[in-house]
Amino acid sequence: MAQKYYIFIGVLILAIFAGIFSYPNYFNKSVDFLNQKFLWTLPHFWEKPYILGLDLQGGVNLVYQADLSAVEDKSGAMQGLRDVIERRVNMFGVSEPVVQIQGQDRLVVELPGVTNVEQAINMIGQTPYLEFNEQKTEEESAKIIEKIKELQDAQAKKEDITKIKDWQLALQNPYFKPTELTGKYLKSAIVIFDQTTYKPQIELKFDDEGAKLFEQVTARNIKKPLAIYLDGASIIDTSGDGKIDANDSYSPIVQDKITGGKAVITGDMSAKTANDIVRRLNSGALPVKIGSPISQETVGPTLGSVSLQKSLWAGIYGFLAVVVFMVVFYRLPGLLASLALVIYVALTLALFKLIPITLTLAGIGGFVLSIGMAVDANILIFARMKEEIKSGKDLPSAIDEGFARAWPSIRDSNFNSLIVCAILFIFATSFIKGFAFTLSLGIIVSLFSAIFITRIFLMIFIGSKLEKLKWLL
């Protein structure tokens, strides 16, 4: 008999800790008051803030479309792009950014706390697209140069350029073409200095696959120039004419097949320029190209604060409505279920902090809905208990029968709800994922609340005077 009291005390201690952890402000203010009044040095309770989504604290939502036309492994390229952009925005100190793939070629970037759209776009756009281009043959260059002249003549005469055969060739670089080696395989970049001239140089290191590709590219371009392009502009084209020739201060020529996965960019550059390029390269070279965002949305912090307040009040009203219903219809068991529901709320909010979960409007909606669902099991149990008590059974027998007979229905209904939540989480968009996750977490905690906590509360009254008051049950 004493065991149930120990469990009851343990549940209360757990509830108190969860409640303080969920909202430690009042506890810490009390600690400050005691420390000031009695000159104590009591510590504050651990404060861990909730992570709020963009729609609750304001921020920028950007949608980019990647150019996958020349990419075979589209899925891998998008994963690499996501990792690079995420690493990039993390460098700028954005709190809890969300970078995720949407569909086959779209990337959604959510930056909570950032309200300047242009700043956000520049932040993403500064991530470079690095490519190593080899020289075209004389025949290929001649064809493109000829098309460029035809296009220029047609424009001068104001003729329709689309009538020119293969006019798209005029849009290509006449001197260099891309190789399979891109920034996707870049491992790191550092600034080094030439031991003779003391001029800054940039050393690139590739991963294992990149090292093999670099060896293949250099092997077929011995005694030929190799252009390194960053965001469409050649790093080593000092004259700005798009080619590496006598007009440049130097001509990087591949002297021999290069193994080991290292390359050195040399040239007439200052230490500041070299460090700027290295910083941009290390922040991540994009495996595929992205342009300007195809969609952008800004949520102001004021609007986010209003949305949060309305969501919290909706939760409070919903909680009170459930408590009133339970007490009116089920009396003492309903009151005990309401106390268990308070513990349920504290435990769930504590888990939101511990996991942690990024709370959005949809996520809070799932949590509010789970408050109502949390008493579903209690309703089934109490309805069965009523029938058992009316048939003449005592409270201990009614509790045992109520939980035993209601459990199959509780198990099946909650299991089906979890299946739906899993489907939503796997296949739905990020907006719905938050709803599905908070709802599923709420369902799991509600089972613990209804089956374990409510039962302990009911067993405490076994043998008391209240057990004889049938109208309370």
N, C-alpha and C positions, 0 to 999 in steps of 0.2 A: 504493500500500500504506500509505503514511503517513497517508492521509486517514482510514482507519478508526480509527487511534489518536487522532487529533484529535477525532473524533466521540465516541469512547469517553470521553476526558477531559472533553469538554463535557457528556456525559450525567451523569458522576459529579459535576461541579460543580453542575449543575441539581438533582441528587438531594440533595446536601448542603444547598444553599440551601432547597429545599423542606422537607427534614427539620427544619432549624433553625427555619424559619418556622412549621412545624406545631407544634413543641414547643420553644420557645426557652429553657426554664428552665435546662437543664444548660449550654448555651452561655453564658448570661448569668452564671451562678454562676462559671463558669471565668473570665470576663472580670473579675468582681469579685475573684477570687483573684489574678489577675495584676496588676490595678491596685493591690491592697493590698501585694503582695509586692515589686513593682518600681517602685511609685509612678507607674504609667502612668495614662493617662486614656483608655483604650480605651472606645468607646461600646457600649451594649447593642444587641443585635439588636432589630429592630422587634417589639414585642409587640402582637398583636391577638387579643383573646379570641374563642373560639367563641361563636356565638349559640345558646343552648339554649332549647328550647321549654318550654311550661308543664309538660309531663309530666316533664321532667328537672330543672328548677330550682324547681318549685312555683309556685303562683299560683291565679288564679281564672278559671273558665270560665263565662260567662253567655250565655244564649240569650234574645233578645227577639223578640216578635211585634209587628209594626207594624200599625196600623189603616189599611188601604188602601181602606176602603169608599167613601170620598168622593174617591178619587184616580183620574184617568184614566190618566196615565202612571205606572203602577206601577213599572216598571223604573227610570225616571228618578228617581222618589221614593226608591226603595231605595238607589240609587247616591248620591244626595244625603245620605241618612241615614247611610250608611256613612262618607262623607267627613267629615261633621260629628262623628260619634262618634270617629272616628280622630283628628281634630284636637283634640277635647276631651281624650282620654286622653293624648295627647302633651304637652299643656300641664301635666299633672300629673307628668311625668317618668317615666312607666312605660317600662321598657326593652323595646323591640321588641314592642309590642302587636300583636295580630292581630285585625283587624276585617273580617269577610267576610260576604257574603250567602249564606244557605242557603235554597234553594227560592225561592218567590216573595215571601214576606212575613216571613222570619225573618232575624235578624241575630245572628251569633256573635261574641262579644267575649272574647278571651283576653288576660289581663293577667299575664304572668310576673312573679314576685317579689312580687305582691300576695297576701297570705294572709287579709286581713280582708274577708269577703264584704260586710258592711254598708258598709264604706268604699268598696268597688268599686261597689256599687249606687248609693250616694249620688253617687259621682263621675259616673256616667252620668246619673243622674236630674236632676242640676243643669243639664244642658243644656236650655235653655228651648224651649218650643213657642210661637212668636209668631204671632198672627193679628190681622187688622184686620177688625172686625165693624161692619156698618152697621145702622142702626135698622130694626126691623120696622114694618110698617104697623099702624095702630090695630086693624084687624080681626084681623090675625095675633096681636097681643099679647092682645087680648080673648079669643080662643079658648084660648090657652095658660093665661091667668089663670083662666078658667072651669074648665079641666081640673084645674088645681092645686087649686082649691077643692073640686071633686068628689072628687079623690084624698084630700085631707085629711079630708073628711067620711067617706069610706069607711073610712079608717084609724081614725078616731075610733070608728066603729061596728063595727070589726073585720070589715068585709066584704071579699069577694074583689075586689081592685082590677082584676083582669084582665077582669071582667065589664063594666067601664066602657068604652064605645066610644072608641077612639083614646086610651087612657090614656097611651100613650107620649109624647103631646104635653106632658104635665105635667113631663117630664124635660128639656124644652128651656128655653133662656133666653127669657123672655117679651118681652124688649126688643130684643135684638140677634141677628143671624144672620151667619154667616161669609161673607166675600167670597173671591174667588179669590186675593187678596193675602195671602201668608203669609211666614213667616221664610225660606222657600226662596229668596226673591229679595233677602234682606237682604245688602248688601255690607259695611257697616260701621256702627258707632255711636260717637259721641264726646260728651263732656260740653262744653257751651258755657255761657256766662253772659249773661243778659239785660243789655243795655247800660244800661237804665234802672233796673231793680230789683236787678240783680246776683244774681238768683236762678239756681240751676243749671237747665239744660235739657238735653234729650237730642236730638241731631240724628241722624237715621237717613238712610243713603244706600242706595238700591236699585240693582241692576244694570239693564241696558238693558231687559230684559223686565219687571222689577219697576217701573221708571219708567213704562212704558206702562200697566200695570195700576193703579198708584197714580193716574195721571191719570184713568183711566176711573172708578175708585171715587169719587174726589173730585168728578168732573164730575156724577155722578148723586146726590150727597149734599150739594149746596150748601145752606147754611143748616140743615143737619142735623148731629147729633153723629156722631162716628166713634170707636168704642171700640177701644182697643188692649189685647188680652188676651195675657198671658204665663202659660203653663202653666194656662190656664183661669180666671185671675183678672185682672180689669181693672187695668191699671197706673194708670189715671186715675180710678178709682172710690174716692175717699177715704172715703166713708161706708160702703163695704162692702156695699151693698144690691144690687149687681149691675147698677145702672143709673146713667146720668149725668143728674142732675137738680139741683134747687135744694138738695138735701141735701149736695151736694159743694161743695168750696170753689171750684171752677171748672168750666166747661162747655166742653170743646173742640168748637167748632163749625166746620165747613168753610165758610170765607168765600167761596172761589172755587176753580175748577179749578186744581190744583197740578201744574205741569210741572217737569221737571228731575230728578225722582227723589229729592227730598229731603223729609223730614218732621221736624217738631220736636215733641217731647213736652214740654209745659210743666206746671207745677203746683207745689203746695206740697210740695216734696221737699228733703231735705238734700243736701249735696254727697256725703256717704257713700252715701246711697241711690241717687243718680244714678250714682255710680261703680260701685256693685255691679250695677246694672241693665246698665250699659254693658259691664262685664266679662262678664256672663252672655250678653249678646247677641253680643258679639264672639267668644265661645267657640263660637258656632254655634247658630243657631235651627233646631230640627228641622223638616224639611219635612213630616213625618208624625208622628203621635202614637205613643209607645210607653209601656207601663205598666211594671209590675214584671216582672222576668225570669220566663219560664215554666219555666226550668231553670237551676240553679246548681250548680257543683261546685268544691270546693276541693282542691288537691293540695298537701300539705305539703312544705316544702323537704327534710325528712329522707327522705320517700318518693321524691322526685325524685332525691336523691343516691344512694340505694340502687339505683334503676332505672338510673342512669347507670353505676355501678360494674359491675353485672351485665352491662350491654350491652358495656362495654369488655372484660370478661373473656371474654364470648362471642366477640367479635371476635378476641381473642388466641388463644383455643383453635382457632377456625376457621382462622386464619392458619397456626398450627403444624401442624394436620392436613393442610392443603394442601401445605405444604413437605415433610412426611414422605412423603406420597404421591408427589410429583413426584420426590424424590430416590431413593426405593426403585424406582420403575418406570422412570425415565428417566435415572438416574445423573447424569453430568456435565451434559447438557442440562437435566435437571430442577433441578440445583443453580443453573445460570445463570438458569433461569426463575424460581426462588425469589428470586434477587437482584433480578431485574427486578420481581418482585411487591412487594418491599420498596420499590423506587422508586415503583411504582404507588401504594402506600398513602400515601407521603409526598406525592406530587403531588396525589392526590385530597383529602387532608386540607387541603393548602395551598389548593386551590380552594374548599373549604368555607368557609375564612376569607375569601378574596379576594372571592367573589361578592357578598355572603355568603349562606350558607344557614342557616336556622333549623333546628337539629338536634332532631328528636323521636325517640321510641322507634322509630316506624315508619321514619323516615329512616335511623337507625343500622342497623335491620334490612335495609334496602335496600343499605346500604354493605357490611355483612357478607356478604350474598348475592353482591354483586358481586365480592368477593374470590375466591370459588369460581369464578364465571363468568370471572374475569380469566385463568385458566389454560386455559380451554376451547380457545382458539386455539392455545396451546402444545401441548396434547395432540394436536390434529389435525396440527400441523406435525411434531412429534417422531415420531408414528406413521408418517407418510409418510417421514421421514428414515430410520427404522429399515429400512423396506422397501428404500430406495435403497441403503443401506450393505450390506445382506444380498445385494443383487444384484451387488455388487462395485464400486460407484461410490465415488470418494474423497469426503472431507468437503466440499470446496467445491461439488461437483456435487450432493451429497445435500442440502446447505442450500438451494441454488437451487431444486431440484426440490421439496423439502419445502414451501417457502413458496409457490411458484408453484401447485402442485397443491392445496394446502390453502386458498388464499385464497378461491375461490368459495364453499366451504362456510362459512368464517368470516364472509364478507361477508353471506351470506343469513341465517344464524342470528342474527347480531347486529342486522341490519336489522329482522328480524321482532320481536326483543325490544324494540327502540326504538319500533316501531309500537305494541306493547302498552303500553309506558310512556307514550307520548303519549296514548293513549286513556284510560288511568287518570288522567293528570294533568288532562285536559280535563273529564272527566265525573264523576270520583269526588269524595269529600269531602276536606276538608283533611288528614285523618289519612292517607289513601292518597296524596294528592298528594306529601307528603314522601317516602314510599317510592318512588314512581315517579320523582321528580326525582333523588334520590341514586343510584338504580339506573341510570338512563339516563346520568348523568354518569360513573358508574363504568364502564359499558360503553364509552363513548367513550374514556376514558383507558386502559382495558384494551387497546383496539385499538392505541393508540400504544405501549403497553408490550410487547405480544406481537410486533407486526409490526416495530417499529423497534428498541427497546432489546434484546430478546432476540436479534435477528439480529446486532446489533453485538457483543454478548457472544460469540456463536458464532464470528463472523469473526475475533475476536482470537486464537482457538486454531488458525486455519489456518496451517500451516507449523511449528507447535510439535511437541515430542516427544509431547504428549498425543494428537495427531491419529492416531498410529500404534497407540494402545491402544484397539482396537475394543471391548473389554468396557466401557470407560467411556462409549461412545456407544450 
